[in-house]
Amino acid sequence: MNQLHTPVALIVFNRPGLTRRVFDAIAAARPSHLLIIADGPRAERPSEKKLCEEVRKIVSSVDWPCRVDTNFSEQNLGCRRRVKSGLDWVFSLVEEAIILEDDCLPNPAFFLYCANLLERYRDCGQIGIIGGFNPLQKSFPYPYSYYFTRLVLIWGWATWRRTWQLYDEQLSGWPEIKKGSLLKLMWKKQRALKQWTGIFDNYHAGVGADSWDYQLIYSLWTQNLLNIVPRSNLIENIGFSADATHTKKADEGFKIKAACLSFPLLHPPAIMDWPEYANNYQDRFYTPSLWGRMFRKGSFLLKRAPFSRNRKMT
């Protein structure tokens, strides 16, 4: 069996069932270097200690030739501090890594896809991250294996130390950037412009949600970097549940299975943004129009109507 030589970082917390599935997918890829980031239990939830211990036992069960480094927090840091500090640690040890959270279940092709593109664009300052999630795979027929977008999709991703070093946790330049035209150039529709301005306002003011990814989005946008999205979706998010941090509820369009990708990869002939992808993603998932919201609600209700299941037309 071939062994993956690209380091893999796994971020875990308190969900043994999900962790087992993702860890098994990683074990099948047999990375030669595994880095594990774990948050500690919350003091106000005594039962969580046992769950965290069970998770750590699962991810420590490495039975293939592999260097294993662990960064386990004894206290609960929360999503923002734990991921930020954990990835700081990862990129202090390695130059590049594939990154998975405990609810991002990859297709086996995801690892080879990331490894190939990490090598191909290692010295290319135009590329920020390599994403594995693509919920619009059927909407955009494309002759190549992946395309470039300003969107930052982090349900299964990979990047280099050079990108992570750009991470601006405080959004330090936001007041001046807000006065400029960055977001206006990116988003022509007022709904999108208003949404992202509000998000960055909150995080710069220190009142944003307990999350780390919006800061990454800001960092990549202000550096004018493009990101990679695969033609086929390579990640299934299996974490939509009441115990999730940010995915208790989600758009039905996010609940898609992981598919495969053909190799060798067919590379695009040029590094060019595909703005239609970002605009359609924004309209579909972030700031849909009134008609779009009505359509989504109607589709959601129709899928759950008893008469819509296994109904025969007469």
Secondary structure, 3 states (H helix, E strand, C coil): CCCECCCEEEEECCCHHHHHHHHHHHHHHCECEEEEEECCCCCCCCCHHHHHHHHHHHHCCCCCCCEEEEEECCCCCHHHHHHHHHHHHHHHHCCEEEEEECCEEECCHHHHHHHHHHHHCCCCCCEEEEECCCCCCCCCCCCCCEEEECCCCCCCEEEEHHHHCCCCCCCCCHHHHHHCCHHHHHCCCHHHHHHHHHHHHHHHHCCCCCCCHHHHHHHHHHCCCEEEEECCCCEEECCCCCCCCCCCCCCHHHCCCCCCCCCCCCCCCCCCECHHHHHHHHHHHHCCCHHHHHHHHHHHHHHHCHHHCCCCCC
